[in-house]
Amino acid sequence: MNEKLDTRNGWLNKDDLQNIRANVPLVYVDAVPVRVDDLGRVTSVGMLLRQAADGTISRMVVSGRVLYGERVRDALLRHLEKDLGPVALPRIPAEVAPFTVVEYFPDPDISGFHDPRHHAVSLAFVVPVSGDCTPTQEALDLAWYPPEQAVSESVRREMTGGHDRLIRLALAHVGQLP
């Protein structure tokens, strides 16, 4: 096995990752999980409660890196299953296309999206889920909010890193921004 690349998980060792983060933007996926009614209208938005990159406990969407050699669709499925559980039943089309591209910077003033660790470029998706969602691994909680509550000031105060803006962009994309 190459000591720089861990072929078991397609990722770099800790020292190399820190070096790369300091010099190269990384590719991520952000997934806004939603439940929809029979007409395809969003009835609720799922948000995790977990420790954010800045160390705060925050509400956020499903997010994670795309591994070397991994298709974007596979990265979405992997992160959705990791965060929402194996029976979340996300409905991801065979050919995926993001609704927006988000750039996270160490400086929060550059784009309004912030990750103190690095510059990351994230492909953002709205993903309907129909199964039983149970937060797994590092998520502390998963809450479902109707669209009007998801963008309310009280919920927005629980978010960091620009995820409140991402929720608003997602709801606007599906024509349901209150």
C-alpha positions, 0 to 999 in steps of 0.5 A, spaced: 500 500 500 502 506 498 503 510 504 501 517 502 494 514 499 490 509 504 487 505 498 482 502 503 478 508 504 481 512 498 484 518 502 490 521 504 494 520 511 493 525 516 499 529 515 498 529 507 491 531 508 493 537 512 498 539 507 493 538 501 488 542 505 493 548 505 494 548 498 488 545 494 481 546 494 477 539 496 471 537 492 465 535 497 458 534 496 452 537 500 445 534 501 439 537 503 435 531 505 427 533 504 421 529 505 415 530 499 408 529 498 404 526 493 405 532 488 413 533 489 412 539 494 417 539 500 413 538 506 420 538 511 427 539 511 432 534 515 437 537 519 443 534 523 445 536 529 453 535 530 459 538 531 461 543 526 468 544 523 469 551 527 467 546 533 460 549 535 454 544 535 450 546 529 444 544 525 447 542 518 445 538 512 449 532 510 456 533 507 462 530 506 468 529 501 468 526 495 474 520 495 479 519 490 476 515 484 469 515 487 463 518 483 459 524 485 453 519 486 456 514 490 459 520 495 452 522 496 449 515 497 455 514 502 454 520 506 446 520 506 447 512 509 452 514 514 448 520 516 441 518 516 442 511 516 442 505 511 434 505 510 433 512 509 432 510 502 434 517 498 432 518 491 438 520 487 437 520 479 442 516 475 445 522 472 446 527 478 446 535 477 447 539 483 442 545 484 448 550 486 456 550 487 458 552 494 465 555 496 467 554 503 473 558 505 477 559 511 475 566 511 468 567 512 467 574 509 469 571 502 463 567 500 459 567 506 460 559 507 465 558 512 470 552 513 476 554 518 480 548 515 480 549 508 478 551 501 472 546 499 468 546 493 461 543 494 456 540 489 449 541 493 443 537 492 436 537 494 435 529 496 428 526 497 428 521 502 422 516 504 425 511 509 426 511 516 432 516 518 436 515 524 442 519 525 448 515 525 456 516 527 457 523 529 450 526 528 447 528 535 440 528 532 436 529 526 430 534 526 425 535 520 422 542 519 417 544 515 420 549 510 417 555 513 420 553 520 427 551 517 428 558 514 426 561 521 430 566 525 430 561 531 433 555 527 438 559 523 441 561 529 443 554 530 447 553 524 454 556 522 458 555 516 453 558 511 448 552 512 442 557 513 444 560 506 444 553 503 437 551 506 434 557 503 438 556 496 435 549 496 428 551 498 428 557 492 431 551 487 424 547 489 420 553 488 418 553 496 422 558 499 417 561 504 
